[in-house]
Amino acid sequence: MSFGREFRDFVSRGNVVDMAVGIIIGAAFGKIVTSFVNDILMPPLGVLIGGMDFTDLHLIIKQAQLDDTGAILTEAVTWNYGNFIQTTIDFLIIAFAIFLMIKGMNRLKRKEKNPPETPEAPAAPTKEETLLTEIRDILKNK
């Protein structure tokens, strides 16, 4: 099989297309959640902790070097833990939203697989069972 044909067969499989759609929707969903965290959730949280923006939180490991005119010769080396906190909050919100979505989908699947059960009526006895019951009753009466 040629490389081109093998690649075409791979790409045309349904699960690959589904995966691509999932990645595209996931990226768009990630942007929505990031906007929610940055624009809706973090400003009030920042006010609660004294008007601080998490993305500005950092620890300076090495100061920037300036020349006599004040121009930066080398940038400061910082540990940007605030950005890490922001990204962690983004992740937790995305994970929670996906959890809720999957939980809802699983609930729907369970309802599809298990329709409301109606109690089954007991099966009618077979001819053999009926005959054996009659024989038992006759023997019991003798």
N, C-alpha and C positions, 0 to 999 in steps of 0.2 A: 504494500500500500504506500502511495506517495505521501510525502510529508504534508503537502497542501491538502490532500483529501482527508488525511488523518486529523489535521487541524480543523477542517471544516466540520467533520463529524463530531469532534469534541465540542466545538462552539455551538453547534446546532442542537445539542442535547438540551432537554428541557431544564434540567437542574442547573446547568451553567447559566442559562438565561435568567432563571429565577434568582440565582445568586447575584448576578449583575444588577438586577432590579433592586434586590435587597440592599446592596452596597450603595446604590445611588440614593435610595430613600433614606438609608441610614445616615449618609452624609448630610442630606438636607435636614433630617431630624436633629442631627448633632448641631447644626447651625441654629436651629430654633431653640434648643436647650441652652446653648452657649449664650444666646441673646437673652433668654429668660434669666439665667444666672447673673450675667453681667449687668443687665439693664433693670431687672425687676427685683431679684433676690438680694444681690450684694449691696446696693445703696442703703436700704434700711439696716442691714446687718452692719455695714460700715458706720452708720450713725450710732448704732447701739454700742459699738466699741470705740467711740470717740471720733467719728468722722474720718476714719482711716480707710483707704482703698487697699484691698488685699494684694493687688498686683504691685503696689508700691513697697510692700514689705520685703526687705532684703538685709543681709548682713554683709558688711564690707570686709572682704578678706585682705585686699590690698588697695590702698588709695590710688586714685589717678595721679599721674605725674604731669605737672604743668610746667611750662617754660616761664620766662620772666614776664611775658605779655599776658599770661593767663590762658594761652592756648593749650589744649590737651596734647601731651606727647604720647602717653599710653593711657588707655581706658582703665577705669577701676575694675577690679575683679570682685564680683559680688556673688553671693549665694542668695538666689531669688526664691526664698521659701514661700513668699506670698503668692507667686504665680503657681507654685505647686499646690497650695491650698485651694486656689481658684479652680485648677484643673481637677483636683480630687472631688470638689463639690460638683463640678460638671459631670464627672463620671458617675457619682452616686445618684444624681438625679436621672441621668440616662438609664442607668442600671435599674432603678426603681420603676421608671416608666415602661421599660421593656418587660420587667417582671410582671407588672399589672396587665400589659397587653397579652403576654403568653398565658397568664393565669386565666384571662377571659377567653382566649382561644381554646384552651384545654377544657374549660367548662362547657363551651359550645360543642366541642368534639364529643365529650362524654354524653351530652344530651342526644346527639345524633346517633351514637353507637348504641345507647341504652334507652330506647323509647320507653315510655311509662309501661311498666309490666302489668298486664292484666292476669289475674290468677287463672291458671289453666284448670278447666274442669277435669275431674278424674276420668281417665280413659274408661270406656265401657269394657266390661269383662269379655274376654274372648270366648269363643264357643267351648273351648276345652275347659276354661275355668268354670263356666256355667254348668257344664256337664259334671265336672268334679264336685261342684257345690251340691248339685242334686243328688249325686251318689252319696256324699257325706251325710246329707239330711236323711236319706232313706235308711242308711246304716244306723244313724242315731236313733231313729224311731223304732227299730226292731228290738 
